[in-house]
Each structure stands twice: as C-alpha cells, then as structure tokens.
Amino acid sequence: MAKCSKCGEKAVTFIRYNGNHLCQDHLEEYVERRVKTEIRHQINLDGIGHIAVALSGGKDSSVTLRILADILAPRSDIDLSAITIDEGIKGYRQKTLKKAKTLTKSIGITHHIVSFKDEFEITMDAIAADVGDKTACTFCGVLRRKCLNKTAKGIGANVIATGLNLDDTAQSIMMNFTRADVERMARLGPHSKVQPGLIPRIQPLRSIPEKEAYLYAMLRNVPFSDETCPYANDAIRNQYRDMIDRMEARTPGTRHSILASYDAILPLLRDHFLASSLNSCSCGEPTPKKKCMACELLENIREQDDQKKS
C-alpha cells in the first residue's frame, strides 16, 4: 500500500508529473494551494465586489465554486453568485442543473438560471437537428458565452470565474496554435484587461489537471453531475484531448509545459495583437463587427427554417 510522501498516511493518488503520493488531506491542500496562487496571479480581490461563477453542474465548475466559497467566506466585501445556462439539451441539462441547485443551496448563494429558450426562443436540441457543416458545439459555445456575459452584467458582477482546468487550457492552446489562430491565443483567459461591455474571466483551476479536480470533488463530497453532453462526441476538441493525453502518458508534465510555454510568450502576443475596438450589436452586446457572432448564427438558423417552410 502506497503511503503519502508528505506524512506517511495511506495515499489516495499518485501525482505522476512530480512523483508524489498524496493522502486525502495533502491532496486537498495541494489543489487548494494552487487555486489560491492562480487567483492571486489573475485578479486583485480588493475592490472586486462581485464574482459570478459559471456553474454547469459538472465537476470542474462545482469545484471552482466550492473552493471560491471557502476562500471568500471570511470576506464581507465580496459577493459570490452562480450562473447556470440551460441550453435545452433533453436528458442532460436537467441532471446537471439539479446538482448545481444542490450545491448553491448548500453554500447559500444566489443561483441565476438562464435558458436558451427564454433568451433566443430556441433550444440547443432544435439547433443541433440542423447545424449544416458546423458542429453543435460551435453554436452552443457562442450562445452560452453571450448568455453568461449578459447575465453577469445584469447582476452587477465584475468578473466571471469559469471551471476550465489544465487539460482544457492545454487543449485550447494547441487548437489555436495548430490552426494558426495566434490572435485568438492572445485573447484566451484569464483576462487582465477590461473591454467595454465584456466581463473579464478568471480560471482558478487553470493549473489543476482534470483527474485531480475529479478526485478533489469526490473526496470533499462536492455534488456534481458526471453526465456527458450528447453532442460532445462531434467536438473538434476531442482530437486535441486524445493527442495531449497520449503525450502526457508518455511524458508526464506535458500539459504543464504547454501552459508554461504559452505564459512565456503571452506578453508578446498581447503587445502584438492589441484589443479590437468594439461596436454595439443591435442586441446590445459588444462585437468587433456590426453584428455579434451569436446574432449571426441565430439569423442563419432562422433563414434555414424559412427556406424549409417555403
């Protein structure tokens, strides 16, 4: 039986990229310490006022909310709330939403639930039925980001905390790099500058591998849903997930190296690709063009529906 490298108690996990066995207490402390470090690097909590957590009900966003609630508990100068987007995915979102409600109720924070149906008069299931040459994730991601930003502004939040973990971050970096979308790389969160009309985002789990976030949630009894979105199989991101997982298996620490390399060149990227001037879409949301991407996609959907009816 493996013993904890820190105290000699029974180990619950082995961290391959640093060679340590950790018991439950030291695993929790290990995760929480890095989250606190990330928060200090990403944001100044003094005067921040209100933080909204993008809560899907999955393990990562639930762990993000749980740890943030613990960190901010002694502070009366910061409000913490949660925003859940109900895309309208039958058999999936109902289960994750239930877990999200359980968690916010146990912590005692305000939980805002916003649906595609109310915002756009269409559900993700209806969109996914006819996405053409795009994937369902393309539509979902754009519309979900719009709902998050709009809701965060409406409740007076000054920052949005997402549950993106180390695996997610490494995948995003590689996706943009291999597609030569260097400008998009410069805009990846966490955001250090505030753009008019856009609520900046932080990523407390940015240096936490997915498996560690999962184990942390299990050990701390954080309520979360382990359901997989039925449309996730078509996501291009899966190719990069598989590639990085194989690299990590052969060379532990690969994900951290990808992130460290990105952080090293990020100041140069941001100096070269300056923030775009933003206009106001007819819907009220900021956009570098005349119309925001969400409105463009919705317009395309309605045009397709009209063509079918005619």
C-alpha positions in Angstrom: 0.0 0.0 0.0 1.5 3.3 -1.1 2.0 5.9 1.6 1.7 9.7 1.4 5.1 11.3 0.5 4.3 14.1 3.0 3.1 12.4 6.1 3.2 8.6 5.6 -0.6 8.1 5.8 -2.4 6.0 3.2 -2.1 7.6 -0.2 -5.2 8.2 -2.3 -3.4 9.2 -5.5 0.0 9.3 -7.3 1.0 12.5 -9.0 3.0 11.2 -11.9 4.4 14.6 -13.1 6.1 15.2 -9.7 6.5 11.7 -8.3 4.5 12.3 -5.1 1.9 10.0 -3.4 -0.6 12.1 -1.5 -3.2 11.2 1.2 -6.6 12.9 1.2 -5.6 15.8 3.3 -2.5 16.6 1.3 -4.3 16.2 -2.0 -6.9 18.7 -0.9 -4.2 21.0 0.4 -2.2 20.6 -2.9 -5.2 21.6 -5.0 -6.4 24.4 -2.9 -2.9 26.0 -2.6 -2.5 26.1 -6.4 -6.0 27.5 -6.8 -5.2 30.3 -4.3 -2.0 31.0 -6.2 -3.8 31.3 -9.5 -6.4 33.6 -8.1 -3.6 35.9 -6.7 -1.9 36.0 -10.1 -5.1 36.5 -12.0 -7.0 39.1 -10.0 -6.8 41.5 -7.1 -9.7 40.6 -4.8 -9.6 44.0 -3.1 -12.4 46.1 -4.5 -13.6 43.4 -6.9 -17.1 43.5 -5.4 -18.9 40.7 -7.1 -17.7 37.4 -8.6 -20.1 35.2 -10.7 -19.2 31.5 -11.2 -20.2 29.9 -14.5 -21.7 26.8 -12.9 -22.6 23.9 -15.3 -23.1 21.4 -12.5 -20.1 19.3 -13.7 -17.1 18.5 -11.6 -14.8 21.4 -12.6 -17.2 24.3 -12.2 -18.6 22.8 -9.0 -15.1 22.5 -7.5 -14.4 26.1 -8.6 -17.5 27.3 -6.8 -16.7 25.2 -3.7 -13.2 26.5 -3.3 -14.0 30.1 -4.1 -16.8 29.9 -1.5 -14.3 28.7 1.1 -11.7 31.3 0.2 -14.2 34.2 0.2 -16.1 33.1 3.3 -14.2 35.4 5.6 -14.7 38.4 3.3 -17.8 40.5 3.6 -16.7 42.9 0.8 -17.2 40.3 -2.0 -20.5 38.8 -3.2 -20.4 35.4 -4.8 -23.1 34.1 -7.1 -23.6 31.4 -9.7 -24.9 31.4 -13.3 -26.1 28.3 -15.0 -27.0 28.3 -18.7 -29.8 25.9 -19.6 -29.2 25.2 -23.3 -32.2 23.0 -23.7 -30.5 19.6 -24.0 -33.0 16.9 -23.1 -31.8 14.2 -20.7 -28.6 16.0 -19.9 -29.0 19.5 -18.6 -31.8 18.6 -16.2 -29.4 16.3 -14.3 -26.6 18.8 -14.2 -28.9 21.6 -13.2 -30.2 19.5 -10.3 -26.6 19.1 -9.0 -25.9 22.8 -9.5 -29.0 23.7 -7.4 -28.0 21.4 -4.6 -24.5 22.9 -4.4 -25.6 26.6 -4.4 -28.3 25.8 -1.8 -25.7 24.1 0.4 -23.4 27.1 0.2 -26.1 29.6 0.5 -25.5 31.8 -2.6 -27.8 33.2 -5.3 -28.2 31.0 -8.3 -29.2 32.5 -11.6 -30.5 30.2 -14.3 -30.8 31.4 -17.9 -32.2 29.4 -20.7 -31.7 29.5 -24.5 -35.4 29.1 -24.9 -36.1 32.4 -23.0 -33.2 34.3 -24.5 -33.3 33.1 -28.1 -36.7 31.3 -28.4 -34.9 28.1 -29.5 -33.3 25.2 -27.7 -30.0 23.5 -28.4 -31.7 20.3 -29.3 -33.6 22.2 -32.1 -30.4 23.9 -33.3 -28.5 20.6 -33.3 -31.1 19.0 -35.5 -29.7 21.0 -38.5 -26.3 22.5 -37.9 -25.1 22.1 -41.5 -21.3 22.0 -41.9 -20.8 23.2 -38.3 -20.8 21.3 -35.1 -23.4 21.7 -32.3 -20.6 22.9 -30.0 -20.0 25.9 -32.3 -23.5 27.2 -31.8 -23.6 26.2 -28.1 -20.3 27.9 -27.2 -21.2 31.2 -28.8 -24.7 31.4 -27.4 -23.6 30.3 -24.0 -20.9 32.9 -23.8 -23.4 35.6 -24.8 -25.8 34.5 -22.0 -23.1 34.4 -19.5 -21.8 37.9 -20.3 -25.3 39.4 -20.5 -26.4 37.8 -17.2 -23.2 38.8 -15.4 -23.6 42.4 -16.4 -27.3 42.3 -15.4 -26.4 41.1 -11.8 -23.5 43.5 -11.4 -20.7 41.0 -11.5 -17.3 42.4 -12.2 -15.7 39.1 -13.1 -16.7 35.6 -14.2 -14.9 32.6 -12.8 -15.0 29.5 -15.1 -14.2 25.9 -14.4 -11.6 25.5 -17.1 -8.9 23.1 -15.9 -5.3 22.4 -17.0 -6.4 19.9 -19.7 -9.0 22.3 -21.1 -6.4 25.1 -21.2 -3.6 23.0 -22.9 -6.2 21.8 -25.5 -7.2 25.4 -26.3 -3.6 26.5 -26.7 -2.8 23.6 -29.1 -6.0 24.1 -31.0 -5.3 27.7 -31.8 -1.6 27.1 -32.4 -2.2 24.3 -35.0 -4.8 26.3 -36.7 -2.5 29.4 -36.8 -5.1 31.4 -34.9 -2.5 33.3 -33.0 -4.7 36.3 -32.5 -7.3 34.1 -30.7 -4.5 32.7 -28.5 -3.7 36.3 -27.3 -7.4 36.6 -26.2 -7.5 33.4 -24.1 -8.4 33.8 -20.5 -7.7 34.7 -17.8 -8.3 38.3 -18.9 -6.1 41.0 -17.5 -7.8 43.9 -19.3 -11.4 45.0 -19.1 -13.1 45.5 -22.5 -16.1 47.8 -22.6 -19.2 45.6 -22.3 -17.3 42.4 -21.7 -17.0 40.9 -18.2 -13.4 39.6 -17.8 -12.9 35.9 -16.8 -10.6 34.1 -14.4 -9.7 30.5 -14.4 -9.0 29.3 -10.8 -8.4 25.7 -11.9 -6.0 26.6 -14.7 -3.1 24.6 -13.3 -5.2 21.7 -11.9 -5.4 18.5 -14.1 -8.8 17.2 -14.8 -8.3 14.0 -12.8 -7.2 15.9 -9.7 -10.3 18.1 -9.9 -12.4 15.0 -10.2 -10.7 13.3 -7.2 -11.0 16.5 -5.1 -14.7 16.7 -5.8 -15.1 13.1 -4.8 -13.1 13.4 -1.6 -14.8 16.6 -0.5 -18.3 15.3 -1.4 -18.9 18.2 -3.8 -22.2 17.5 -5.6 -21.7 17.3 -9.3 -23.0 15.5 -12.4 -20.8 13.1 -14.3 -23.1 13.2 -17.3 -21.6 13.8 -20.8 -23.2 16.1 -23.2 -24.7 14.1 -26.1 -23.3 16.5 -28.6 -19.7 16.4 -27.2 -18.6 13.5 -29.5 -18.6 15.7 -32.5 -16.4 18.4 -31.0 -13.1 19.0 -32.7 -11.5 19.5 -29.2 -11.7 15.7 -28.8 -8.8 15.2 -31.2 -6.6 17.5 -29.2 -7.7 15.9 -25.9 -6.6 12.5 -27.2 -3.3 13.8 -28.6 -2.4 15.6 -25.3 -3.5 12.6 -23.2 -1.1 10.4 -25.2 1.7 12.9 -24.8 1.1 13.2 -21.1 1.1 9.4 -20.7 4.5 9.2 -22.4 5.9 12.3 -20.8 4.3 13.3 -17.5 4.2 17.1 -17.2 3.4 17.8 -20.9 0.3 19.7 -20.0 2.1 22.0 -17.6 4.9 22.5 -20.2 2.3 23.6 -22.8 0.8 26.1 -20.3 4.3 27.4 -19.2 5.3 27.9 -22.8 2.1 29.8 -23.5 2.5 32.0 -20.5 6.1 32.8 -21.5 5.0 34.2 -24.9 1.7 35.7 -23.8 3.0 39.2 -23.1 4.4 39.3 -26.6 1.2 38.1 -28.1 -0.8 40.8 -26.3 1.6 43.5 -27.3 1.3 42.5 -30.9 -2.4 41.7 -31.1 -4.0 44.7 -29.4 -7.6 44.5 -28.3 -10.1 45.3 -31.1 -12.3 48.3 -30.9 -15.8 47.1 -30.1 -19.1 48.2 -31.5 -22.5 47.5 -30.1 -24.7 44.9 -31.8 -28.4 45.6 -32.2 -28.9 43.1 -29.3 -26.8 45.3 -27.0 -23.8 43.0 -26.8 -20.3 44.2 -27.8 -18.8 43.0 -31.1 -15.8 43.8 -33.3 -18.1 43.7 -36.3 -21.6 45.2 -36.9 -23.3 42.1 -35.7 -22.2 39.8 -32.9 -21.5 36.1 -33.7 -24.5 34.9 -31.7 -26.9 37.1 -33.7 -25.2 35.9 -37.0 -25.7 32.3 -36.1 -29.3 32.8 -35.0 -30.0 34.6 -38.2 -28.6 31.8 -40.2 -30.8 29.3 -38.3 -33.9 31.4 -38.9 -33.1 31.7 -42.6 -32.7 28.0 -42.9 -36.0 27.5 -41.2 -37.7 30.0 -43.5 -36.3 28.2 -46.6 -37.6 24.9 -45.4 -41.1 26.3 -44.8 -41.2 27.9 -48.2 
